[in-house]
Amino acid sequence: MKRVFIIFATILLAFCLVGCGTYTPPVDPVNPGGNQPVDPPPVDPDEPNKPTEPEETTFTVRLVERSSESSEELPFAPTVPMTVKWTNGASIVTADFNAEGYAETKGLDGSYRVTLGNLPSGYTYNANIYTATNKNPDVTIALYKLERIRNSGSDLYANSIKITIPQNASQGAYRAFRTTIKRKDQVIFFSFAPEKFGSYTIESVMDTTANEVNPKLDVYISHAQYAQFDHTQDGGGASSTYTKNFKHETNFAQDEVTANGGGVFKFGVKVDTRNAEYPCEVDFILTYNGEYIEERPVADIVLPPDNLTPTQDFSGFRFVYAYADNGNLLDASHWRLNPATGYYQYYDEGTGEFGRVLFAKISAACEVLDAPFTEVEYAGNKNLTFGGKNYKLFIEGYEGIASHEGEFPGISHQYRDYEGVKGIQQYCNSDGVYPVTQEIKDFLFGYSVNQRMFFDGNGWAEGHGLNSLEEDQWLFACGYYSN
């Protein structure tokens, strides 16, 4: 019995030892120990959630036509085949526009200059301002309708090409031109007389990547009756190593324009070519930028002398300009102020006596000006204001100023405090002259300096064959009577 118990106890102990052991999971033959990264299970190609490659960026171009009277842009539908080019310096990609003026391409990466491969007849555009990138792939190109050129542009006056911007135009209004230059020394002249006051920019739009031509702008100080060369604008716009587009701003204050056009900006367009090849076309756009308010210093109003007397007519005598007998040289050495009369007269140093009286053309145009002093401001410019002094009342008097009320509403109101004041104009004779006083001499000198009548050989009077020392230039409008 004891033996049977021992065997039973031994079996029971063995069973308990087995039941208290540690469980060990089966070993993964691919990832032993379970501590290695596990690749995701393969994706079934037929599953809808399969990751896809990012889509290529679509680069697009749309054509619009700018309104000539505002900044409004309207869709442009080409009537002839047109292409667009994306260029990055290493490659050129092209695409055709569809009938709605839309073109696109894919496969581009980076920054590209966008230009047109060809233009429809009668239009231009600025080829230097459009860029497309991956972040900004969509470009809208504005086309500008060209103006018809009706004059030859062979001079600054009768044959100049006339430009205007109407009073009802809005910001962004423009006039676009294409000029044909037939030879290197040819200049095409324009006269811009806006009805709307404000700031304007004139800019050539030649393609700088072609780099074959260099347009230039001759700028003139001008009004309707005359123009004086100021400088040549060579650059200021988009440029390359050879091509430098000109860009020039001109401003018109409110009192420099009228409903019929008052102030005028005269300019000339010319061009150099890399290979001296002519004829050559130059496109430029004149744009209205917006209003312009000129902050002018307040000028002192110069009153006419209170001892003015009517000038007699000299029938039977002829008016001789002071430079006529001196080879067109202005020489004031013999013209001196006579204290007894208050007028400049010929002075004989040998006898010490005064002779003939010197007169100035005031209400009639002198030989080198197309308008009298009584009219020069009504072309728009403030030609009677210089050196901090306003000579308008001095020359015209209130009556003369008020006579222009119909053209310039409110002008008489500006001078209402001087009603009844008579200017030199009211005392001129039928030839439009008055004896030269010290005040008139000072006016003529200041006017000549301000208008650059004599300017290192390039002045307006010098262009008419006159010559002068600086101190004698006031004689340009002066002369005497001779029988």
C-alpha positions as CSV (number, residue, x, y, z in Angstrom):
1,M,0.0,0.0,0.0
2,K,2.8,2.3,0.9
3,R,4.4,1.6,-2.4
4,V,1.3,2.5,-4.4
5,F,1.1,5.9,-2.6
6,I,4.6,6.8,-3.5
7,I,4.0,6.1,-7.2
8,F,0.8,8.2,-7.1
9,A,2.6,11.1,-5.4
10,T,5.4,11.0,-7.9
11,I,3.0,11.2,-10.9
12,L,1.1,14.1,-9.2
13,L,4.3,16.1,-8.7
14,A,5.3,15.7,-12.3
15,F,1.9,16.9,-13.5
16,C,2.1,20.0,-11.3
17,L,5.6,20.9,-12.5
18,V,4.4,20.8,-16.1
19,G,1.4,23.0,-15.4
20,C,3.5,25.8,-13.8
21,G,5.9,26.3,-16.8
22,T,6.3,29.6,-19.0
23,Y,4.5,29.9,-22.3
24,T,6.7,30.5,-25.3
25,P,5.0,31.7,-28.6
26,P,5.9,30.1,-31.8
27,V,8.9,31.7,-33.7
28,D,8.1,33.8,-36.8
29,P,10.5,32.5,-39.5
30,V,10.3,35.9,-41.3
31,N,10.7,38.2,-38.3
32,P,12.4,36.2,-35.5
33,G,11.8,37.8,-32.1
34,G,9.3,40.3,-33.6
35,N,11.7,43.2,-33.3
36,Q,12.4,44.0,-37.0
37,P,10.5,46.5,-39.2
38,V,7.8,44.9,-41.2
39,D,7.1,46.0,-44.9
40,P,3.5,46.8,-45.6
41,P,1.6,44.2,-47.4
42,P,1.6,44.6,-51.2
43,V,-1.2,46.7,-52.6
44,D,-3.5,45.1,-55.1
45,P,-3.3,47.1,-58.3
46,D,-7.0,46.8,-58.7
47,E,-7.7,48.5,-55.4
48,P,-9.2,52.0,-55.7
49,N,-7.1,53.5,-52.9
50,K,-3.8,52.9,-54.6
51,P,-1.4,56.0,-54.3
52,T,-0.9,57.9,-57.7
53,E,1.9,60.1,-59.2
54,P,1.3,63.9,-58.7
55,E,-0.3,65.5,-61.8
56,E,1.8,67.7,-64.1
57,T,1.2,71.5,-63.9
58,T,-0.8,72.9,-66.8
59,F,0.7,76.2,-68.0
60,T,-2.0,78.4,-69.7
61,V,-2.2,81.6,-71.6
62,R,-5.3,83.7,-72.4
63,L,-5.5,86.6,-74.8
64,V,-7.5,89.8,-74.0
65,E,-7.8,93.1,-75.8
66,R,-7.4,96.3,-73.8
67,S,-10.0,99.0,-74.1
68,S,-8.4,102.2,-75.5
69,E,-10.4,104.4,-73.1
70,S,-9.9,102.5,-69.8
71,S,-8.2,99.5,-68.2
72,E,-11.0,97.2,-69.1
73,E,-10.0,93.9,-70.7
74,L,-12.2,91.9,-73.1
75,P,-11.6,88.4,-74.4
76,F,-9.8,88.3,-77.7
77,A,-10.7,85.6,-80.3
78,P,-7.9,85.3,-82.9
79,T,-9.0,85.4,-86.6
80,V,-5.6,84.1,-87.8
81,P,-3.4,81.3,-86.4
82,M,-1.4,82.4,-83.3
83,T,1.1,80.7,-81.1
84,V,2.6,81.3,-77.7
85,K,6.2,80.6,-76.6
86,W,7.5,79.6,-73.1
87,T,11.3,80.2,-73.0
88,N,13.7,79.6,-70.1
89,G,17.0,80.2,-71.8
90,A,17.6,76.5,-72.4
91,S,14.5,75.5,-74.3
92,I,11.5,76.8,-76.1
93,V,8.0,75.3,-75.9
94,T,5.2,76.4,-78.2
95,A,1.5,75.9,-78.3
96,D,-1.3,77.1,-80.6
97,F,-4.2,79.3,-79.5
98,N,-7.7,78.0,-80.0
99,A,-10.6,80.0,-81.4
100,E,-11.3,81.4,-78.0
101,G,-7.8,82.8,-77.5
102,Y,-6.6,80.0,-75.1
103,A,-3.5,77.9,-75.2
104,E,-1.9,75.5,-72.8
105,T,1.0,73.1,-72.3
106,K,2.3,70.6,-69.7
107,G,5.7,69.2,-68.8
108,L,7.3,72.6,-67.8
109,D,9.2,73.0,-64.6
110,G,10.7,76.3,-63.4
111,S,10.4,79.9,-64.6
112,Y,9.6,80.8,-68.2
113,R,9.3,84.0,-70.2
114,V,6.0,84.1,-72.1
115,T,5.8,85.7,-75.5
116,L,3.7,85.5,-78.7
117,G,5.0,83.8,-81.7
118,N,3.1,86.2,-84.0
119,L,0.7,89.1,-83.8
120,P,-2.6,89.7,-85.7
121,S,-2.5,92.7,-88.0
122,G,-3.3,96.0,-86.3
123,Y,-2.2,95.0,-82.8
124,T,0.9,95.2,-80.5
125,Y,1.7,94.1,-77.0
126,N,4.5,94.4,-74.4
127,A,6.7,91.4,-75.0
128,N,8.8,92.0,-71.9
129,I,6.5,91.7,-68.9
130,Y,5.0,88.2,-68.9
131,T,6.5,85.3,-66.8
132,A,5.1,81.9,-65.8
133,T,6.2,79.6,-63.0
134,N,5.0,76.4,-61.3
135,K,3.3,78.5,-58.6
136,N,1.9,81.0,-61.1
137,P,1.4,79.1,-64.4
138,D,-1.5,81.1,-65.8
139,V,-0.8,84.2,-67.9
140,T,-3.1,86.7,-69.5
141,I,-1.6,88.7,-72.4
142,A,-3.1,92.0,-73.3
143,L,-3.2,93.2,-76.9
144,Y,-3.3,96.9,-77.8
145,K,-5.0,98.1,-80.9
146,L,-2.7,100.3,-83.1
147,E,-3.8,103.8,-84.1
148,R,-4.0,104.7,-87.8
149,I,-1.2,107.2,-88.7
150,R,-2.6,110.0,-90.9
151,N,0.4,112.4,-91.2
152,S,3.9,111.8,-92.3
153,G,5.5,113.0,-89.0
154,S,8.2,114.8,-91.0
155,D,8.2,117.8,-88.7
156,L,7.0,119.1,-85.3
157,Y,4.2,121.3,-86.6
158,A,1.8,120.8,-89.5
159,N,3.0,117.3,-90.4
160,S,3.4,115.9,-86.9
161,I,1.2,112.9,-86.0
162,K,-1.5,114.2,-83.6
163,I,-2.4,112.3,-80.5
164,T,-5.1,113.1,-77.8
165,I,-6.8,111.4,-74.9
166,P,-10.5,112.5,-74.4
167,Q,-11.9,114.1,-71.3
168,N,-14.0,111.1,-70.5
169,A,-11.1,108.6,-70.6
170,S,-10.4,106.5,-67.5
171,Q,-7.1,105.4,-65.9
172,G,-5.4,103.0,-68.2
173,A,-6.6,104.6,-71.4
174,Y,-3.9,104.4,-74.1
175,R,-2.9,105.1,-77.7
176,A,-0.6,102.6,-79.4
177,F,1.5,103.3,-82.5
178,R,3.8,101.5,-84.9
179,T,6.2,103.7,-86.7
180,T,8.4,102.7,-89.7
181,I,11.9,104.2,-89.6
182,K,13.4,104.1,-93.1
183,R,16.9,105.3,-92.3
184,K,19.2,105.9,-89.4
185,D,18.8,109.7,-89.3
186,Q,15.0,109.7,-89.7
187,V,12.9,111.0,-86.8
188,I,9.1,110.6,-86.8
189,F,7.5,113.5,-84.9
190,F,4.3,113.5,-82.7
191,S,2.2,116.1,-80.9
192,F,0.3,114.9,-77.9
193,A,-2.4,117.3,-76.8
194,P,-4.7,115.6,-74.2
195,E,-8.1,116.8,-73.2
196,K,-7.7,115.2,-69.8
197,F,-5.2,116.5,-67.3
198,G,-3.1,114.0,-65.5
199,S,0.1,111.9,-65.7
200,Y,1.0,110.0,-68.9
201,T,3.7,107.5,-69.7
202,I,5.1,106.8,-73.2
203,E,7.0,103.6,-73.5
204,S,8.5,101.5,-76.4
205,V,7.7,97.8,-76.3
206,M,10.4,96.2,-78.4
207,D,11.3,92.6,-77.5
208,T,14.6,92.6,-75.5
209,T,15.3,88.9,-76.2
210,A,15.6,89.7,-79.9
211,N,18.1,92.4,-78.9
212,E,18.3,93.8,-82.5
213,V,17.0,97.4,-82.2
214,N,17.4,100.3,-79.8
215,P,14.5,102.8,-79.9
216,K,15.1,106.4,-78.7
217,L,12.8,109.3,-77.8
218,D,13.6,113.0,-78.6
219,V,11.9,115.1,-75.9
220,Y,10.9,118.7,-76.5
221,I,9.9,121.6,-74.3
222,S,6.9,122.8,-76.2
223,H,3.6,124.3,-76.6
224,A,1.3,124.6,-79.6
225,Q,3.3,127.3,-81.4
226,Y,6.8,126.2,-80.9
227,A,9.1,123.4,-79.5
228,Q,12.6,123.4,-78.2
229,F,14.7,120.3,-78.0
230,D,15.4,119.2,-74.4
231,H,17.0,115.7,-74.4
232,T,17.0,112.2,-75.9
233,Q,15.5,109.5,-73.8
234,D,17.6,106.4,-74.3
235,G,16.4,103.7,-71.9
236,G,14.2,103.8,-68.8
237,G,12.1,100.8,-69.9
238,A,12.9,97.1,-70.3
239,S,16.5,96.6,-71.5
240,S,19.0,94.0,-72.7
241,T,22.6,94.3,-73.8
242,Y,21.6,96.3,-77.0
243,T,17.9,97.0,-76.8
244,K,17.0,99.7,-74.3
245,N,13.3,100.6,-74.5
246,F,12.6,104.2,-73.8
247,K,10.2,105.2,-71.0
248,H,9.2,108.8,-70.3
249,E,6.6,110.4,-68.1
250,T,4.9,113.7,-68.9
251,N,2.4,115.5,-66.7
252,F,-0.4,118.0,-67.5
253,A,-1.9,120.1,-64.7
254,Q,-5.6,120.9,-64.8
255,D,-5.0,124.4,-66.1
256,E,-2.8,123.2,-68.9
257,V,-5.6,121.5,-70.8
258,T,-8.9,122.5,-72.2
259,A,-11.9,120.7,-73.6
260,N,-10.3,121.1,-77.0
261,G,-6.8,120.2,-75.9
262,G,-4.4,122.9,-74.6
263,G,-1.0,121.8,-73.4
264,V,1.1,119.8,-75.8
265,F,4.0,117.4,-75.5
266,K,6.0,117.2,-78.7
267,F,8.4,114.3,-79.2
268,G,10.2,112.4,-81.9
269,V,10.8,108.6,-82.3
270,K,14.0,107.2,-83.9
271,V,15.9,103.9,-83.8
272,D,19.3,102.4,-84.1
273,T,19.7,98.9,-85.4
274,R,22.5,96.4,-84.5
275,N,23.2,95.6,-88.2
276,A,22.2,99.0,-89.6
277,E,19.2,97.3,-91.3
278,Y,16.4,99.6,-92.4
279,P,13.4,100.0,-92.6
280,C,12.7,99.2,-89.0
281,E,9.4,99.3,-87.0
282,V,9.1,100.7,-83.5
283,D,6.0,100.0,-81.4
284,F,5.2,102.3,-78.4
285,I,2.2,102.8,-76.1
286,L,1.2,106.1,-74.5
287,T,-0.9,105.4,-71.3
288,Y,-2.9,107.6,-69.0
289,N,-1.8,106.8,-65.5
290,G,-4.2,108.9,-63.5
291,E,-4.7,112.4,-62.1
292,Y,-1.8,114.8,-61.6
293,I,-1.9,117.6,-59.1
294,E,1.0,120.0,-59.5
295,E,2.2,121.6,-56.3
296,R,3.4,125.0,-57.6
297,P,4.9,127.7,-55.4
298,V,2.7,130.7,-55.2
299,A,4.1,133.3,-57.6
300,D,3.8,137.0,-57.0
301,I,1.5,138.8,-59.4
302,V,3.4,141.6,-61.2
303,L,1.3,144.7,-61.7
304,P,1.8,146.9,-64.8
305,P,3.3,150.3,-64.2
306,D,0.8,153.0,-63.4
307,N,2.3,155.5,-65.8
308,L,1.6,153.6,-69.0
309,T,0.5,155.7,-72.0
310,P,-0.9,154.8,-75.4
311,T,1.8,154.2,-78.1
312,Q,1.4,156.2,-81.3
313,D,1.2,154.6,-84.7
314,F,4.1,155.2,-87.0
315,S,2.5,155.3,-90.4
316,G,5.1,155.5,-93.1
317,F,7.8,153.9,-91.0
318,R,8.9,150.3,-90.9
319,F,9.7,148.2,-87.8
320,V,13.3,147.0,-87.8
321,Y,14.5,144.4,-85.4
322,A,17.5,145.4,-83.3
323,Y,19.6,142.6,-84.6
324,A,18.9,143.1,-88.3
325,D,21.7,145.5,-88.9
326,N,24.2,143.5,-86.8
327,G,24.4,140.2,-88.5
328,N,21.7,138.7,-86.3
329,L,23.8,139.3,-83.2
330,L,21.9,140.8,-80.2
331,D,24.1,143.6,-78.9
332,A,22.6,145.8,-76.2
333,S,25.7,147.9,-75.6
334,H,24.1,151.0,-77.4
335,W,20.7,150.6,-75.8
336,R,20.4,152.4,-72.5
337,L,17.6,153.5,-70.2
338,N,16.9,157.2,-70.6
339,P,16.0,158.6,-67.1
340,A,14.2,161.5,-68.7
341,T,11.7,159.3,-70.7
342,G,11.8,156.0,-68.8
343,Y,12.4,154.2,-72.1
344,Y,15.4,152.3,-73.5
345,Q,16.9,154.4,-76.4
346,Y,19.9,154.3,-78.6
347,Y,22.8,156.0,-76.9
348,D,25.6,157.7,-78.7
349,E,28.7,157.5,-76.5
350,G,30.4,160.2,-78.6
351,T,27.8,162.9,-78.1
352,G,26.3,161.5,-74.9
353,E,22.8,161.9,-76.5
354,F,19.9,159.6,-76.7
355,G,18.2,158.9,-80.0
356,R,15.6,156.5,-81.4
357,V,13.3,154.6,-78.9
358,L,13.5,150.8,-78.6
359,F,10.1,149.0,-78.8
360,A,9.1,145.4,-77.9
361,K,6.6,143.2,-79.6
362,I,3.9,142.5,-77.0
363,S,0.4,142.0,-78.5
364,A,1.8,140.9,-81.9
365,A,4.2,137.9,-82.4
366,C,7.9,138.7,-82.8
367,E,10.0,137.2,-85.6
368,V,11.1,134.2,-83.6
369,L,7.8,133.3,-81.8
370,D,4.6,132.1,-83.5
371,A,2.4,133.7,-80.8
372,P,2.3,137.1,-79.1
373,F,3.0,137.3,-75.3
374,T,-0.7,137.8,-74.8
375,E,-1.4,134.3,-76.1
376,V,1.5,132.1,-75.1
377,E,-0.2,130.8,-72.0
378,Y,-3.4,129.8,-73.7
379,A,-1.5,126.9,-75.3
380,G,-1.3,125.3,-71.9
381,N,2.1,126.1,-70.4
382,K,2.7,128.7,-67.6
383,N,5.1,130.7,-69.9
384,L,4.3,134.0,-68.2
385,T,5.3,132.7,-64.8
386,F,9.0,132.4,-64.0
387,G,11.4,133.4,-61.3
388,G,8.6,133.4,-58.7
389,K,6.7,136.1,-60.6
390,N,3.4,135.9,-62.5
391,Y,3.5,138.4,-65.5
392,K,0.0,137.6,-66.8
393,L,-1.7,140.7,-65.4
394,F,1.4,142.8,-66.3
395,I,1.0,141.8,-70.0
396,E,-2.7,141.2,-70.5
397,G,-4.5,143.3,-67.9
398,Y,-7.8,142.1,-66.5
399,E,-9.6,142.9,-69.7
400,G,-7.3,140.6,-71.7
401,I,-7.5,137.8,-69.2
402,A,-11.3,138.0,-69.0
403,S,-11.6,137.8,-72.8
404,H,-10.7,134.1,-72.5
405,E,-13.4,133.2,-70.1
406,G,-15.3,131.2,-72.7
407,E,-12.2,128.9,-73.3
408,F,-11.2,128.8,-69.6
409,P,-14.2,129.1,-67.4
410,G,-13.4,130.8,-64.1
411,I,-10.2,132.4,-65.2
412,S,-11.6,135.9,-64.7
413,H,-12.6,134.9,-61.2
414,Q,-9.0,134.1,-60.4
415,Y,-8.1,137.8,-61.1
416,R,-11.3,139.4,-59.8
417,D,-9.4,141.5,-57.3
418,Y,-7.7,143.2,-60.2
419,E,-10.7,144.1,-62.2
420,G,-10.1,147.4,-64.1
421,V,-6.3,147.0,-64.1
422,K,-4.9,147.6,-67.6
423,G,-1.9,145.7,-68.9
424,I,0.7,146.7,-71.5
425,Q,-1.5,145.1,-74.1
426,Q,-4.1,147.8,-73.8
427,Y,-1.4,150.5,-74.6
428,C,0.2,148.9,-77.6
429,N,-0.1,150.5,-81.1
430,S,-1.5,148.8,-84.1
431,D,1.8,147.0,-84.7
432,G,1.5,145.4,-81.2
433,V,4.5,147.2,-79.8
434,Y,5.3,149.3,-76.7
435,P,8.4,151.2,-75.7
436,V,10.8,149.1,-73.6
437,T,10.8,150.2,-70.0
438,Q,13.0,148.6,-67.3
439,E,10.1,146.4,-66.3
440,I,9.6,145.2,-69.8
441,K,13.3,144.5,-70.2
442,D,13.3,142.4,-67.0
443,F,10.3,140.5,-68.3
444,L,11.9,139.8,-71.7
445,F,15.2,138.7,-70.1
446,G,13.4,136.3,-67.7
447,Y,11.2,134.9,-70.4
448,S,14.2,134.2,-72.7
449,V,16.1,132.4,-69.9
450,N,13.0,130.4,-68.8
451,Q,12.2,129.3,-72.4
452,R,15.9,128.7,-73.2
453,M,15.8,130.9,-76.2
454,F,19.6,130.8,-76.2
455,F,21.0,127.5,-75.0
456,D,24.5,126.6,-76.1
457,G,23.5,126.7,-79.8
458,N,20.4,124.6,-79.2
459,G,18.0,127.4,-78.2
460,W,14.8,128.3,-80.0
461,A,16.1,131.7,-81.1
462,E,19.4,130.2,-82.1
463,G,17.4,127.8,-84.3
464,H,16.2,130.9,-86.1
465,G,19.7,132.2,-86.7
466,L,20.1,134.6,-83.8
467,N,23.1,134.8,-81.5
468,S,23.6,136.6,-78.2
469,L,25.6,137.0,-75.1
470,E,23.7,136.0,-72.0
471,E,23.1,139.5,-70.8
472,D,21.8,140.7,-74.2
473,Q,19.2,138.0,-74.9
474,W,16.3,140.2,-73.9
475,L,16.6,142.0,-77.3
476,F,15.1,139.0,-79.2
477,A,11.7,140.7,-79.4
478,C,12.9,144.3,-79.7
479,G,13.3,146.8,-82.6
480,Y,12.9,150.4,-83.7
481,Y,11.1,152.4,-86.3
482,S,13.0,153.6,-89.4
483,N,11.9,155.5,-92.4
